[in-house]
Amino acid sequence: MNMACRLADRVRVRKESWGLLFYLPARHRVCFVKSRDWLYPRHFDGTWTPGDIAADVARRTALPVEKVERCLYPLTDRLKKDRVITDEVR
């Protein structure tokens, strides 16, 4: 069973030139992720696992997937801890 990443309830995300802006209206809070063109809102639609996201970033940037995973996994763990994203069974 793979766990896909999706936005937590009532969280919104939009792409900016410097990365992603997550907005948590219930807590009147924003979260900035300086990811440039690595991450896109679609990565958090509930259909992408962290491994899928890492493979997509590696393919588009020509970086080794292991290097992407070393950056991505702590980020997704932090976003989960902050209740910005959540796991979804896929």
N, C-alpha and C positions, 0 to 999 in steps of 0.2 A: 504494500500500500504506500503510495507516494503522497506527501503532503504538499499541496500547492499553496502559494502565497496569495492572499486576497486582502483588500482593505478591510479594516475593522468596521463595524457598523457606524454609519454616519460620518466616516472619514472621507474626505475628498482629496484628490491629488491632481496637480497639473504640471506640465513640462515648462520649464524656464530655460533660458540660454545657459545657465550655470548648473542646472540639474533639476531636481524635483522639489516641489513645494507641497507638503501634506498639510491639510487644514482639518483640525479637530474642533468643529463648532460647539459640541457639547461642553468642552473644557476651555473654549476660547483660546486655543493654542495652535501654533504653527510649528512645523518641523521642516527644516531645510536639509536637503541631502545634496551636497556638491558632487554630483555624479557626471557632470557634463553630458556627453552623449552615450554614456554607458547604460543608463537605466531610462525606461520609459513607463508611463502610466500603465500600459498594457501588461507589463510584467507583474502587476498586482491585481489582475482581473479574476484570479482564482483558477487559472488554467496553466500557470507556469510554476514548476517546482524550483527551489533554489539551484538545483543542478541544471535545469533547463535554462534558467536565466544566465548562469555562468557560461554555459556552452554558447548561448546567443552572443553574449558580450565578447567572448574569445573569438568567435567566428568573425564578428564585425571589426574587431580591433587588431586581430592577428597576434594577440597575447596568448601565452600558454594558459590553458584552462585552470591549471593549478594556481597560478598567480591570481587569476580573477577570483577563484574560490577563497583564497586567503583574505581577500578584501571584502568579498560579498557576504560570506557566512557570518562574520561578526556584525556586519551592518543589519542583516535580516534578523539576527538574534536580538539586537538592540531595538529594532522597530517593533518586534513582537513584545518585548519586555515593556516598551512604552505604549503598548496597545494601539499602535498605528496600523499594523498588519496583523493578520491571524492565519493560522493553518486551516486548510480546507482539504478534506479527504477527496482524492481524485480517483 
